[in-house]
């Protein structure tokens, strides 16, 4: 039982064995905020993905709330990416540039 490649699956001594949670850090961006339109996996509905904002989750939620209010649509924050419903790339670009961010439109 000295094998280091095996792990305990079940034991009657301790009960349920939980793996320790790993906190994955988001990779650092290059300082450019990218906005792209995506429809894949969304049944034809388009969303704008805003990536590259180096901020914590609370700040991202605050920025997303402001963008949703200005665009008049819904959205969400998932894994450090802000999703805004609809094709609002130009409006989002002008709003983020007004905040002093360097913005590029990515994709086609």
N, CA, C and O atoms as a GROMACS GRO file, in nm:
protein
  432
    1UNK      N    1   0.082  -0.120   0.000
    1UNK     CA    2   0.000   0.000   0.000
    1UNK      C    3   0.086   0.126   0.000
    1UNK      O    4   0.041   0.232   0.044
    2UNK      N    5   0.208   0.116  -0.049
    2UNK     CA    6   0.295   0.232  -0.055
    2UNK      C    7   0.288   0.303  -0.188
    2UNK      O    8   0.374   0.386  -0.218
    3UNK      N    9   0.187   0.272  -0.269
    3UNK     CA   10   0.175   0.332  -0.402
    3UNK      C   11   0.127   0.476  -0.389
    3UNK      O   12   0.022   0.501  -0.330
    4UNK      N   13   0.203   0.571  -0.442
    4UNK     CA   14   0.166   0.713  -0.431
    4UNK      C   15   0.070   0.755  -0.540
    4UNK      O   16   0.018   0.867  -0.537
    5UNK      N   17   0.045   0.668  -0.637
    5UNK     CA   18  -0.043   0.703  -0.748
    5UNK      C   19  -0.189   0.665  -0.720
    5UNK      O   20  -0.277   0.697  -0.800
    6UNK      N   21  -0.215   0.599  -0.611
    6UNK     CA   22  -0.352   0.559  -0.581
    6UNK      C   23  -0.411   0.655  -0.478
    6UNK      O   24  -0.339   0.723  -0.405
    7UNK      N   25  -0.543   0.660  -0.475
    7UNK     CA   26  -0.610   0.743  -0.376
    7UNK      C   27  -0.724   0.665  -0.316
    7UNK      O   28  -0.776   0.572  -0.377
    8UNK      N   29  -0.763   0.702  -0.198
    8UNK     CA   30  -0.869   0.636  -0.125
    8UNK      C   31  -1.004   0.673  -0.187
    8UNK      O   32  -1.035   0.792  -0.202
    9UNK      N   33  -1.082   0.573  -0.223
    9UNK     CA   34  -1.212   0.598  -0.284
    9UNK      C   35  -1.322   0.589  -0.180
    9UNK      O   36  -1.411   0.674  -0.176
   10UNK      N   37  -1.317   0.487  -0.096
   10UNK     CA   38  -1.420   0.470   0.004
   10UNK      C   39  -1.360   0.404   0.126
   10UNK      O   40  -1.278   0.313   0.114
   11UNK      N   41  -1.400   0.448   0.240
   11UNK     CA   42  -1.354   0.386   0.363
   11UNK      C   43  -1.467   0.390   0.464
   11UNK      O   44  -1.540   0.489   0.473
   12UNK      N   45  -1.481   0.283   0.539
   12UNK     CA   46  -1.584   0.280   0.642
   12UNK      C   47  -1.537   0.348   0.769
   12UNK      O   48  -1.616   0.373   0.860
   13UNK      N   49  -1.408   0.380   0.777
   13UNK     CA   50  -1.355   0.443   0.897
   13UNK      C   51  -1.394   0.590   0.906
   13UNK      O   52  -1.436   0.638   1.012
   14UNK      N   53  -1.379   0.662   0.797
   14UNK     CA   54  -1.398   0.807   0.803
   14UNK      C   55  -1.523   0.855   0.730
   14UNK      O   56  -1.559   0.972   0.742
   15UNK      N   57  -1.590   0.768   0.656
   15UNK     CA   58  -1.709   0.811   0.584
   15UNK      C   59  -1.674   0.869   0.449
   15UNK      O   60  -1.585   0.818   0.381
   16UNK      N   61  -1.743   0.974   0.410
   16UNK     CA   62  -1.725   1.034   0.279
   16UNK      C   63  -1.592   1.108   0.271
   16UNK      O   64  -1.558   1.186   0.361
   17UNK      N   65  -1.518   1.084   0.163
   17UNK     CA   66  -1.389   1.148   0.141
   17UNK      C   67  -1.408   1.258   0.038
   17UNK      O   68  -1.446   1.230  -0.076
   18UNK      N   69  -1.384   1.382   0.076
   18UNK     CA   70  -1.397   1.495  -0.015
   18UNK      C   71  -1.259   1.540  -0.060
   18UNK      O   72  -1.165   1.549   0.019
   19UNK      N   73  -1.249   1.568  -0.190
   19UNK     CA   74  -1.126   1.622  -0.244
   19UNK      C   75  -1.115   1.768  -0.203
   19UNK      O   76  -1.216   1.837  -0.199
   20UNK      N   77  -0.996   1.816  -0.173
   20UNK     CA   78  -0.983   1.959  -0.140
   20UNK      C   79  -1.012   2.044  -0.262
   20UNK      O   80  -0.971   2.012  -0.374
   21UNK      N   81  -1.081   2.154  -0.239
   21UNK     CA   82  -1.117   2.244  -0.348
   21UNK      C   83  -0.995   2.324  -0.391
   21UNK      O   84  -0.920   2.375  -0.307
   22UNK      N   85  -0.975   2.334  -0.522
   22UNK     CA   86  -0.865   2.411  -0.575
   22UNK      C   87  -0.918   2.543  -0.627
   22UNK      O   88  -1.018   2.547  -0.699
   23UNK      N   89  -0.852   2.649  -0.590
   23UNK     CA   90  -0.892   2.780  -0.638
   23UNK      C   91  -0.807   2.813  -0.760
   23UNK      O   92  -0.686   2.836  -0.748
   24UNK      N   93  -0.870   2.815  -0.874
   24UNK     CA   94  -0.798   2.844  -0.998
   24UNK      C   95  -0.791   2.995  -1.016
   24UNK      O   96  -0.893   3.064  -1.014
   25UNK      N   97  -0.671   3.045  -1.034
   25UNK     CA   98  -0.653   3.187  -1.058
   25UNK      C   99  -0.670   3.217  -1.206
   25UNK      O  100  -0.627   3.141  -1.292
   26UNK      N  101  -0.734   3.329  -1.233
   26UNK     CA  102  -0.752   3.370  -1.371
   26UNK      C  103  -0.619   3.419  -1.426
   26UNK      O  104  -0.543   3.485  -1.354
   27UNK      N  105  -0.589   3.389  -1.550
   27UNK     CA  106  -0.464   3.438  -1.607
   27UNK      C  107  -0.469   3.589  -1.625
   27UNK      O  108  -0.574   3.647  -1.652
   28UNK      N  109  -0.354   3.651  -1.608
   28UNK     CA  110  -0.344   3.796  -1.625
   28UNK      C  111  -0.359   3.832  -1.772
   28UNK      O  112  -0.305   3.764  -1.859
   29UNK      N  113  -0.432   3.937  -1.799
   29UNK     CA  114  -0.453   3.981  -1.936
   29UNK      C  115  -0.339   4.072  -1.983
   29UNK      O  116  -0.246   4.101  -1.908
   30UNK      N  117  -0.349   4.116  -2.106
   30UNK     CA  118  -0.248   4.204  -2.162
   30UNK      C  119  -0.289   4.351  -2.156
   30UNK      O  120  -0.225   4.437  -2.217
   31UNK      N  121  -0.394   4.381  -2.082
   31UNK     CA  122  -0.439   4.518  -2.066
   31UNK      C  123  -0.539   4.562  -2.170
   31UNK      O  124  -0.582   4.678  -2.170
   32UNK      N  125  -0.577   4.472  -2.260
   32UNK     CA  126  -0.673   4.506  -2.365
   32UNK      C  127  -0.803   4.430  -2.338
   32UNK      O  128  -0.802   4.308  -2.321
   33UNK      N  129  -0.913   4.503  -2.334
   33UNK     CA  130  -1.044   4.441  -2.315
   33UNK      C  131  -1.096   4.402  -2.452
   33UNK      O  132  -1.100   4.485  -2.543
   34UNK      N  133  -1.136   4.276  -2.468
   34UNK     CA  134  -1.185   4.228  -2.596
   34UNK      C  135  -1.334   4.198  -2.587
   34UNK      O  136  -1.382   4.139  -2.490
   35UNK      N  137  -1.406   4.242  -2.690
   35UNK     CA  138  -1.550   4.219  -2.698
   35UNK      C  139  -1.577   4.134  -2.821
   35UNK      O  140  -1.540   4.172  -2.932
   36UNK      N  141  -1.640   4.019  -2.801
   36UNK     CA  142  -1.672   3.934  -2.915
   36UNK      C  143  -1.817   3.890  -2.908
   36UNK      O  144  -1.876   3.882  -2.800
   37UNK      N  145  -1.873   3.861  -3.024
   37UNK     CA  146  -2.012   3.814  -3.033
   37UNK      C  147  -2.009   3.663  -3.047
   37UNK      O  148  -1.930   3.609  -3.124
   38UNK      N  149  -2.096   3.594  -2.973
   38UNK     CA  150  -2.099   3.448  -2.977
   38UNK      C  151  -2.243   3.399  -2.982
   38UNK      O  152  -2.330   3.449  -2.911
   39UNK      N  153  -2.266   3.300  -3.070
   39UNK     CA  154  -2.399   3.239  -3.078
   39UNK      C  155  -2.393   3.089  -3.058
   39UNK      O  156  -2.498   3.026  -3.042
   40UNK      N  157  -2.274   3.030  -3.059
   40UNK     CA  158  -2.265   2.884  -3.052
   40UNK      C  159  -2.311   2.832  -2.916
   40UNK      O  160  -2.271   2.884  -2.811
   41UNK      N  161  -2.394   2.729  -2.919
   41UNK     CA  162  -2.446   2.669  -2.797
   41UNK      C  163  -2.554   2.750  -2.730
   41UNK      O  164  -2.589   2.722  -2.615
   42UNK      N  165  -2.609   2.849  -2.798
   42UNK     CA  166  -2.710   2.935  -2.738
   42UNK      C  167  -2.839   2.939  -2.821
   42UNK      O  168  -2.918   3.032  -2.809
   43UNK      N  169  -2.858   2.837  -2.904
   43UNK     CA  170  -2.977   2.823  -2.987
   43UNK      C  171  -3.000   2.946  -3.075
   43UNK      O  172  -3.114   2.990  -3.092
   44UNK      N  173  -2.892   3.000  -3.132
   44UNK     CA  174  -2.903   3.112  -3.224
   44UNK      C  175  -2.910   3.247  -3.159
   44UNK      O  176  -2.902   3.349  -3.228
   45UNK      N  177  -2.923   3.252  -3.029
   45UNK     CA  178  -2.929   3.381  -2.959
   45UNK      C  179  -2.787   3.434  -2.942
   45UNK      O  180  -2.700   3.361  -2.894
   46UNK      N  181  -2.764   3.556  -2.979
   46UNK     CA  182  -2.631   3.614  -2.970
   46UNK      C  183  -2.606   3.682  -2.837
   46UNK      O  184  -2.696   3.745  -2.781
   47UNK      N  185  -2.484   3.670  -2.788
   47UNK     CA  186  -2.440   3.742  -2.668
   47UNK      C  187  -2.305   3.806  -2.698
   47UNK      O  188  -2.231   3.760  -2.786
   48UNK      N  189  -2.274   3.910  -2.626
   48UNK     CA  190  -2.143   3.973  -2.635
   48UNK      C  191  -2.062   3.931  -2.513
   48UNK      O  192  -2.107   3.945  -2.400
   49UNK      N  193  -1.943   3.879  -2.538
   49UNK     CA  194  -1.853   3.838  -2.430
   49UNK      C  195  -1.746   3.944  -2.411
   49UNK      O  196  -1.677   3.980  -2.506
   50UNK      N  197  -1.734   3.994  -2.290
   50UNK     CA  198  -1.633   4.095  -2.258
   50UNK      C  199  -1.527   4.028  -2.173
   50UNK      O  200  -1.553   3.989  -2.059
   51UNK      N  201  -1.406   4.014  -2.228
   51UNK     CA  202  -1.296   3.947  -2.158
   51UNK      C  203  -1.178   4.042  -2.145
   51UNK      O  204  -1.168   4.142  -2.216
   52UNK      N  205  -1.089   4.010  -2.054
   52UNK     CA  206  -0.965   4.085  -2.038
   52UNK      C  207  -0.969   4.193  -1.933
   52UNK      O  208  -0.874   4.271  -1.923
   53UNK      N  209  -1.075   4.202  -1.855
   53UNK     CA  210  -1.081   4.302  -1.748
   53UNK      C  211  -1.013   4.241  -1.626
   53UNK      O  212  -1.060   4.141  -1.571
   54UNK      N  213  -0.902   4.302  -1.584
   54UNK     CA  214  -0.829   4.252  -1.467
   54UNK      C  215  -0.889   4.312  -1.341
   54UNK      O  216  -0.847   4.419  -1.296
   55UNK      N  217  -0.987   4.243  -1.286
   55UNK     CA  218  -1.054   4.290  -1.165
   55UNK      C  219  -1.107   4.168  -1.090
   55UNK      O  220  -1.117   4.059  -1.145
   56UNK      N  221  -1.142   4.190  -0.964
   56UNK     CA  222  -1.200   4.080  -0.887
   56UNK      C  223  -1.347   4.063  -0.923
   56UNK      O  224  -1.404   4.143  -0.998
   57UNK      N  225  -1.408   3.958  -0.870
   57UNK     CA  226  -1.545   3.923  -0.908
   57UNK      C  227  -1.645   4.032  -0.869
   57UNK      O  228  -1.739   4.059  -0.944
   58UNK      N  229  -1.625   4.096  -0.754
   58UNK     CA  230  -1.720   4.200  -0.712
   58UNK      C  231  -1.717   4.318  -0.808
   58UNK      O  232  -1.822   4.375  -0.840
   59UNK      N  233  -1.599   4.355  -0.855
   59UNK     CA  234  -1.588   4.466  -0.950
   59UNK      C  235  -1.648   4.428  -1.084
   59UNK      O  236  -1.712   4.511  -1.149
   60UNK      N  237  -1.627   4.302  -1.127
   60UNK     CA  238  -1.686   4.257  -1.253
   60UNK      C  239  -1.838   4.260  -1.248
   60UNK      O  240  -1.903   4.299  -1.345
   61UNK      N  241  -1.895   4.220  -1.135
   61UNK     CA  242  -2.040   4.222  -1.119
   61UNK      C  243  -2.091   4.366  -1.126
   61UNK      O  244  -2.196   4.392  -1.184
   62UNK      N  245  -2.016   4.458  -1.067
   62UNK     CA  246  -2.056   4.598  -1.070
   62UNK      C  247  -2.049   4.655  -1.212
   62UNK      O  248  -2.139   4.727  -1.254
   63UNK      N  249  -1.942   4.623  -1.285
   63UNK     CA  250  -1.930   4.669  -1.424
   63UNK      C  251  -2.039   4.609  -1.510
   63UNK      O  252  -2.097   4.677  -1.595
   64UNK      N  253  -2.068   4.478  -1.488
   64UNK     CA  254  -2.173   4.412  -1.566
   64UNK      C  255  -2.309   4.475  -1.539
   64UNK      O  256  -2.389   4.493  -1.631
   65UNK      N  257  -2.336   4.509  -1.414
   65UNK     CA  258  -2.464   4.571  -1.381
   65UNK      C  259  -2.478   4.706  -1.451
   65UNK      O  260  -2.586   4.741  -1.499
   66UNK      N  261  -2.369   4.781  -1.456
   66UNK     CA  262  -2.375   4.911  -1.523
   66UNK      C  263  -2.394   4.894  -1.674
   66UNK      O  264  -2.472   4.968  -1.735
   67UNK      N  265  -2.324   4.797  -1.734
   67UNK     CA  266  -2.340   4.773  -1.877
   67UNK      C  267  -2.481   4.727  -1.911
   67UNK      O  268  -2.538   4.770  -2.011
   68UNK      N  269  -2.537   4.639  -1.828
   68UNK     CA  270  -2.673   4.591  -1.853
   68UNK      C  271  -2.774   4.705  -1.844
   68UNK      O  272  -2.868   4.711  -1.922
   69UNK      N  273  -2.753   4.794  -1.749
   69UNK     CA  274  -2.846   4.906  -1.733
   69UNK      C  275  -2.837   5.001  -1.852
   69UNK      O  276  -2.940   5.047  -1.902
   70UNK      N  277  -2.714   5.032  -1.897
   70UNK     CA  278  -2.697   5.124  -2.009
   70UNK      C  279  -2.746   5.064  -2.141
   70UNK      O  280  -2.799   5.134  -2.227
   71UNK      N  281  -2.726   4.930  -2.158
   71UNK     CA  282  -2.768   4.865  -2.282
   71UNK      C  283  -2.915   4.828  -2.282
   71UNK      O  284  -2.974   4.806  -2.388
   72UNK      N  285  -2.976   4.821  -2.164
   72UNK     CA  286  -3.117   4.786  -2.155
   72UNK      C  287  -3.142   4.640  -2.185
   72UNK      O  288  -3.242   4.606  -2.249
   73UNK      N  289  -3.053   4.552  -2.139
   73UNK     CA  290  -3.068   4.409  -2.165
   73UNK      C  291  -3.013   4.330  -2.047
   73UNK      O  292  -2.961   4.388  -1.952
   74UNK      N  293  -3.024   4.200  -2.055
   74UNK     CA  294  -2.977   4.113  -1.949
   74UNK      C  295  -2.833   4.071  -1.971
   74UNK      O  296  -2.769   4.107  -2.070
   75UNK      N  297  -2.783   3.994  -1.875
   75UNK     CA  298  -2.647   3.945  -1.885
   75UNK      C  299  -2.606   3.874  -1.757
   75UNK      O  300  -2.686   3.858  -1.665
   76UNK      N  301  -2.479   3.832  -1.753
   76UNK     CA  302  -2.428   3.760  -1.639
   76UNK      C  303  -2.276   3.770  -1.635
   76UNK      O  304  -2.213   3.814  -1.731
   77UNK      N  305  -2.218   3.728  -1.521
   77UNK     CA  306  -2.073   3.716  -1.508
   77UNK      C  307  -2.043   3.570  -1.480
   77UNK      O  308  -2.090   3.515  -1.381
   78UNK      N  309  -1.965   3.506  -1.568
   78UNK     CA  310  -1.930   3.365  -1.552
   78UNK      C  311  -1.780   3.348  -1.574
   78UNK      O  312  -1.729   3.381  -1.680
   79UNK      N  313  -1.711   3.298  -1.474
   79UNK     CA  314  -1.568   3.267  -1.481
   79UNK      C  315  -1.485   3.387  -1.527
   79UNK      O  316  -1.393   3.371  -1.607
   80UNK      N  317  -1.516   3.503  -1.478
   80UNK     CA  318  -1.438   3.621  -1.512
   80UNK      C  319  -1.471   3.682  -1.647
   80UNK      O  320  -1.400   3.771  -1.693
   81UNK      N  321  -1.578   3.635  -1.711
   81UNK     CA  322  -1.620   3.687  -1.841
   81UNK      C  323  -1.759   3.748  -1.825
   81UNK      O  324  -1.849   3.686  -1.769
   82UNK      N  325  -1.775   3.871  -1.873
   82UNK     CA  326  -1.906   3.937  -1.867
   82UNK      C  327  -1.982   3.903  -1.995
   82UNK      O  328  -1.932   3.923  -2.105
   83UNK      N  329  -2.104   3.852  -1.979
   83UNK     CA  330  -2.190   3.819  -2.093
   83UNK      C  331  -2.305   3.920  -2.095
   83UNK      O  332  -2.377   3.936  -1.997
   84UNK      N  333  -2.321   3.986  -2.209
   84UNK     CA  334  -2.431   4.080  -2.230
   84UNK      C  335  -2.516   4.028  -2.344
   84UNK      O  336  -2.464   3.997  -2.451
   85UNK      N  337  -2.646   4.018  -2.323
   85UNK     CA  338  -2.735   3.962  -2.424
   85UNK      C  339  -2.753   4.059  -2.540
   85UNK      O  340  -2.765   4.180  -2.521
   86UNK      N  341  -2.756   4.003  -2.660
   86UNK     CA  342  -2.776   4.084  -2.780
   86UNK      C  343  -2.644   4.130  -2.840
   86UNK      O  344  -2.538   4.111  -2.781
   87UNK      N  345  -2.653   4.191  -2.958
   87UNK     CA  346  -2.534   4.241  -3.027
   87UNK      C  347  -2.519   4.389  -2.996
   87UNK      O  348  -2.567   4.474  -3.072
   88UNK      N  349  -2.455   4.421  -2.888
   88UNK     CA  350  -2.437   4.559  -2.842
   88UNK      C  351  -2.289   4.596  -2.837
   88UNK      O  352  -2.248   4.674  -2.750
   89UNK      N  353  -2.208   4.541  -2.928
   89UNK     CA  354  -2.063   4.558  -2.922
   89UNK      C  355  -2.020   4.705  -2.928
   89UNK      O  356  -1.934   4.748  -2.851
   90UNK      N  357  -2.078   4.781  -3.019
   90UNK     CA  358  -2.036   4.921  -3.035
   90UNK      C  359  -2.070   5.004  -2.911
   90UNK      O  360  -1.990   5.087  -2.868
   91UNK      N  361  -2.189   4.981  -2.855
   91UNK     CA  362  -2.229   5.054  -2.735
   91UNK      C  363  -2.141   5.017  -2.617
   91UNK      O  364  -2.099   5.105  -2.541
   92UNK      N  365  -2.112   4.888  -2.602
   92UNK     CA  366  -2.025   4.843  -2.492
   92UNK      C  367  -1.885   4.902  -2.509
   92UNK      O  368  -1.821   4.940  -2.411
   93UNK      N  369  -1.838   4.908  -2.633
   93UNK     CA  370  -1.705   4.964  -2.660
   93UNK      C  371  -1.697   5.109  -2.617
   93UNK      O  372  -1.601   5.150  -2.552
   94UNK      N  373  -1.797   5.188  -2.652
   94UNK     CA  374  -1.794   5.330  -2.615
   94UNK      C  375  -1.805   5.348  -2.464
   94UNK      O  376  -1.741   5.437  -2.407
   95UNK      N  377  -1.885   5.265  -2.398
   95UNK     CA  378  -1.900   5.277  -2.253
   95UNK      C  379  -1.770   5.240  -2.180
   95UNK      O  380  -1.733   5.307  -2.083
   96UNK      N  381  -1.701   5.135  -2.226
   96UNK     CA  382  -1.577   5.095  -2.160
   96UNK      C  383  -1.463   5.191  -2.191
   96UNK      O  384  -1.376   5.213  -2.107
   97UNK      N  385  -1.462   5.248  -2.312
   97UNK     CA  386  -1.359   5.348  -2.344
   97UNK      C  387  -1.378   5.474  -2.261
   97UNK      O  388  -1.281   5.541  -2.228
   98UNK      N  389  -1.503   5.507  -2.227
   98UNK     CA  390  -1.529   5.622  -2.141
   98UNK      C  391  -1.475   5.598  -2.000
   98UNK      O  392  -1.446   5.694  -1.928
   99UNK      N  393  -1.462   5.472  -1.961
   99UNK     CA  394  -1.404   5.438  -1.830
   99UNK      C  395  -1.252   5.436  -1.833
   99UNK      O  396  -1.188   5.414  -1.731
  100UNK      N  397  -1.193   5.458  -1.951
  100UNK     CA  398  -1.047   5.462  -1.962
  100UNK      C  399  -0.984   5.329  -1.995
  100UNK      O  400  -0.864   5.312  -1.974
  101UNK      N  401  -1.061   5.234  -2.048
  101UNK     CA  402  -1.008   5.103  -2.084
  101UNK      C  403  -0.973   5.100  -2.233
  101UNK      O  404  -1.036   5.168  -2.314
  102UNK      N  405  -0.874   5.021  -2.266
  102UNK     CA  406  -0.836   5.002  -2.405
  102UNK      C  407  -0.917   4.885  -2.458
  102UNK      O  408  -0.905   4.774  -2.406
  103UNK      N  409  -1.000   4.906  -2.561
  103UNK     CA  410  -1.098   4.808  -2.605
  103UNK      C  411  -1.074   4.772  -2.751
  103UNK      O  412  -1.044   4.859  -2.834
  104UNK      N  413  -1.087   4.643  -2.782
  104UNK     CA  414  -1.082   4.593  -2.920
  104UNK      C  415  -1.204   4.507  -2.945
  104UNK      O  416  -1.250   4.436  -2.856
  105UNK      N  417  -1.256   4.512  -3.068
  105UNK     CA  418  -1.362   4.422  -3.109
  105UNK      C  419  -1.296   4.297  -3.164
  105UNK      O  420  -1.219   4.305  -3.260
  106UNK      N  421  -1.324   4.183  -3.105
  106UNK     CA  422  -1.263   4.057  -3.148
  106UNK      C  423  -1.365   3.977  -3.229
  106UNK      O  424  -1.486   3.994  -3.213
  107UNK      N  425  -1.315   3.891  -3.315
  107UNK     CA  426  -1.402   3.807  -3.394
  107UNK      C  427  -1.450   3.878  -3.519
  107UNK      O  428  -1.401   3.985  -3.555
  108UNK      N  429  -1.549   3.816  -3.585
  108UNK     CA  430  -1.595   3.867  -3.715
  108UNK      C  431  -1.701   3.965  -3.709
  108UNK      O  432  -1.746   4.014  -3.812
   0.00000   0.00000   0.00000
